[in-house]
Amino acid sequence: MKIWILDTKAPSHRLVRLNCEDHSDFSYLGDLDDDELTAFFLELQNDMNVEKNIKLLKYYGYLHLFIITKK
């Protein structure tokens, strides 16, 4: 699945927007299979429900993740 990403970082959180279509301000992440997506999601947050997020990305074609920075 071809994926484009927009990653916004702040001191308290991180907003990761994934999209299956090209957008002007997104950068190309790559053509990722399920195993590569799993590794990517676990890199973002190790306690993420990976299976659910992969299904949502495939169904809707986009996924927005709001990740709170743990101190």
C-alpha positions as a Markdown table, in Angstrom:
| # | Residue | x | y | z |
|---|---|---|---|---|
| 1 | Met | 0.0 | 0.0 | 0.0 |
| 2 | Lys | 1.5 | 3.4 | -1.0 |
| 3 | Ile | 1.5 | 5.8 | 1.9 |
| 4 | Trp | 2.1 | 9.5 | 2.2 |
| 5 | Ile | 2.8 | 11.1 | 5.7 |
| 6 | Leu | 2.6 | 14.4 | 7.4 |
| 7 | Asp | 4.3 | 14.3 | 10.8 |
| 8 | Thr | 3.9 | 17.3 | 13.2 |
| 9 | Lys | 5.8 | 17.3 | 16.4 |
| 10 | Ala | 5.2 | 19.4 | 19.5 |
| 11 | Pro | 6.7 | 19.1 | 23.0 |
| 12 | Ser | 3.5 | 17.5 | 24.4 |
| 13 | His | 2.3 | 15.5 | 21.4 |
| 14 | Arg | 2.8 | 14.3 | 17.9 |
| 15 | Leu | 0.2 | 14.3 | 15.1 |
| 16 | Val | 0.9 | 11.7 | 12.4 |
| 17 | Arg | -1.4 | 11.9 | 9.3 |
| 18 | Leu | -1.2 | 9.0 | 6.9 |
| 19 | Asn | -2.9 | 9.0 | 3.5 |
| 20 | Cys | -3.1 | 6.6 | 0.6 |
| 21 | Glu | -3.3 | 9.4 | -1.9 |
| 22 | Asp | -0.8 | 12.1 | -2.7 |
| 23 | His | -1.3 | 15.5 | -1.1 |
| 24 | Ser | 0.7 | 18.6 | -1.7 |
| 25 | Asp | 2.2 | 19.0 | 1.8 |
| 26 | Phe | 2.6 | 15.2 | 2.5 |
| 27 | Ser | 5.8 | 13.4 | 1.9 |
| 28 | Tyr | 6.0 | 9.9 | 0.4 |
| 29 | Leu | 6.6 | 7.2 | 3.1 |
| 30 | Gly | 6.8 | 4.2 | 0.8 |
| 31 | Asp | 5.0 | 1.2 | -0.6 |
| 32 | Leu | 4.5 | -0.7 | 2.7 |
| 33 | Asp | 3.1 | -4.2 | 3.3 |
| 34 | Asp | 1.3 | -5.2 | 6.5 |
| 35 | Asp | 4.6 | -6.2 | 8.2 |
| 36 | Glu | 6.3 | -2.9 | 7.4 |
| 37 | Leu | 3.2 | -1.0 | 8.6 |
| 38 | Thr | 3.3 | -3.0 | 11.9 |
| 39 | Ala | 6.9 | -2.1 | 12.4 |
| 40 | Phe | 6.2 | 1.6 | 11.6 |
| 41 | Phe | 3.2 | 1.8 | 14.0 |
| 42 | Leu | 5.2 | 0.1 | 16.8 |
| 43 | Glu | 8.0 | 2.5 | 16.3 |
| 44 | Leu | 5.6 | 5.4 | 16.8 |
| 45 | Gln | 4.0 | 3.9 | 19.9 |
| 46 | Asn | 4.8 | 0.5 | 21.3 |
| 47 | Asp | 1.4 | -0.1 | 22.9 |
| 48 | Met | -0.7 | 0.8 | 19.8 |
| 49 | Asn | -3.4 | -1.4 | 18.6 |
| 50 | Val | -1.7 | -2.1 | 15.3 |
| 51 | Glu | -4.2 | -4.5 | 13.7 |
| 52 | Lys | -7.1 | -2.0 | 14.2 |
| 53 | Asn | -5.1 | 0.9 | 12.7 |
| 54 | Ile | -4.1 | -1.1 | 9.7 |
| 55 | Lys | -7.7 | -2.0 | 9.1 |
| 56 | Leu | -8.8 | 1.6 | 9.4 |
| 57 | Leu | -6.1 | 2.8 | 7.0 |
| 58 | Lys | -7.1 | 0.2 | 4.4 |
| 59 | Tyr | -10.8 | 0.9 | 4.8 |
| 60 | Tyr | -10.8 | 4.7 | 4.8 |
| 61 | Gly | -7.6 | 5.4 | 2.9 |
| 62 | Tyr | -6.3 | 7.8 | 5.6 |
| 63 | Leu | -5.5 | 7.7 | 9.3 |
| 64 | His | -4.7 | 10.4 | 11.8 |
| 65 | Leu | -2.8 | 9.5 | 14.9 |
| 66 | Phe | -2.6 | 11.7 | 18.0 |
| 67 | Ile | 0.2 | 10.5 | 20.2 |
| 68 | Ile | 0.8 | 12.1 | 23.6 |
| 69 | Thr | 4.4 | 12.4 | 24.6 |
| 70 | Lys | 5.1 | 10.5 | 27.8 |
| 71 | Lys | 7.6 | 11.9 | 30.2 |
